Amino acid sequence: MLDQLLNAPVLDVLSRGLQAANLRNQAISNNVANVNTPNFKKSEVVFETLLAKQLQPEAKKLAMVRTQDKHLPLATDSKYPSAQLQEVSTTSMRTDNNNVDIDAEMANLAKNNIYYNALVRQTGNYLMDVKSVIKGQ
């Protein structure tokens, strides 16, 4: 029973979202650090679109489930996607072929900070709910 609470799909999605926010923060930091590097192409993290595509009704397939704790573990780790880092090479902002816009990167950093804090809050709320269920309050 405790295994089902701690391995719930909502916790899996929240942890993958936190990993995506962490990777996005690293990508933004790398982009800002290379703002004056000639021929540098910025990187972006793709997660939310992959998750939305996975959650669409036509993407539903018959999933494997463990009905008892004594069953062997499933071969698949998770049905939810992980964040992916992609290089954006289609645009060029300046004559030196660098496509990093410092204002856009700083706005993305602020947006990512809000996103990360919201995920941390949701994760904390879920774990507090689990704790109150365990205590019986």
Number of C-alpha atoms within 10 A of each C-alpha: 7 9 8 9 16 14 11 11 14 14 16 16 19 18 16 19 22 20 16 22 23 17 18 24 20 16 21 24 15 13 22 17 12 17 18 14 14 13 15 19 20 23 19 17 19 16 20 14 11 14 18 12 13 15 13 9 8 8 9 9 7 5 7 10 9 10 7 7 10 7 9 8 10 10 7 8 7 11 14 15 17 17 22 13 14 12 12 14 14 7 12 17 11 12 9 12 15 20 24 25 15 16 10 11 18 14 11 15 19 13 11 18 16 13 15 20 13 14 19 16 12 15 19 12 12 17 15 12 14 15 12 11 11 11 8 7 7
